[in-house]
Structure formats: C-alpha cells, structure tokens
C-alpha cells in the first residue's frame, strides 16, 4: 500500500512567528531538538517551514491529522544531519500502532515564498531496498 501526504507552508508566516518571538507556538509545534538545531541555519524561517510541512505531510499520509495527536511537537524530525530520520515521542507511539511504515520517500520544493513537502509512505514489499535494483510495482 502507498500513502501520500502533501503540505505547503508559507515561509513569511514562519518568519513573522520568529520575528514576533512567539515562543509558545514554537514550543507547541517543534521539539527542543528542532529548536536547538534551528540555530545552525541562517534561513530559520525556511528550516521551520520544512519541518512543519514534513509533520503535516506525515500525519496526512497516515490519514490521522493532528486532531488525533496530542500535538505536532510529539513528532521529532531530524533532517540534514547524520541522524536523518523521524522519531515519534513515546506518548504518541500508541496512536501510530498498527501503521506500517517501512520506507518514506520525501521531497521538499521551494515554490516562490512557500515550502512544499511531498511524502510517500511505502509498506514492505512495495519499496525498493536501498541496495537493490528492483523496481517499485
């Protein structure tokens, strides 16, 4: 089975949140790791837009949405480092029980003043193993 999630985030909206010092929003939506990591990026608004678009795309692909999660901050995203991956907080894992996530195909695009995230979740048997030359059917 394939599941698809797509989201678009306005970069200027994230810039306004950062410029206004809206720490309550940042702490509700992003994990402590993601906030610390943002300090390494000169384009913080783009960084936050990418992370937020990823989280939205992920829950959309699962058909859950954030209404069935306690908050977006329960999903911890590690991008652009040696620990690339997705971590889900222990208190949220139960909500994903039964969801098969064997492989994520992720693409980010900057389109004007927006970040677009396309995410495809593959279940085992439908994905190409990283060292394989097999095609997806």
C-alpha positions, -999 to +999 in steps of 0.1 A: +000+000+000+011+035-008+000+066+012+007+101+001+007+133+021+013+168+008+016+201+026+025+237+017+038+263+043+042+300+037+078+309+046+068+345+055+044+331+081+072+313+099+094+344+096+066+365+113+064+339+141+101+340+147+103+378+144+074+383+169+092+360+194+062+336+196+079+310+217+046+295+227+039+285+191+075+272+186+074+252+218+040+237+210+048+227+174+086+219+175+106+197+198+135+210+219+159+193+194+144+210+164+145+244+181+182+239+191+190+227+156+174+259+141+203+279+155+226+263+129+206+276+100+208+311+087+174+308+070+155+298+101+120+305+086+128+280+058+140+255+083+109+257+104+087+257+073+103+225+061+099+207+095+063+218+098+054+208+063+070+174+069+050+168+101+018+178+083+025+156+053+033+127+076+001+127+095-019+134+063-003+103+047-013+082+077-049+096+075-047+109+111-042+146+112-032+164+143-066+162+158-058+126+168-023+135+181-016+154+212+004+180+193+028+183+163+057+187+188+053+150+196+069+142+162+107+148+163+122+153+129+160+150+123+169+163+088+201+173+071+225+156+095+240+121+102+209+112+122+184+117+094+151+103+104+118+106+122+113+100+158+079+098+175+076+106+212+067+076+234+034+091+245+024+094+208+036+060+195+004+042+207-015+064+183+005+050+154+002+014+165-008-008+136+006+017+110+031+001+087+059+025+078+087+007+060+101+035+038+095+072+034+101+090+001+104+126+009+108+157-013+110+194-005+105+221-030+107+259-027+080+274-048+081+312-046+076+321-009+064+286+000+079+252+010+061+222-004+066+188+011+056+156-008+057+124+013+050+089+002+049+060+027+056+026+013+048-006+031+072-036+029+071-053-004+064-021-023+096-003-017+130-006-033+156-016-007+184+009-007+209-016-021+186-032-046+180-025-083+144-038-082+116-016-094+086-005-075+055-022-088 
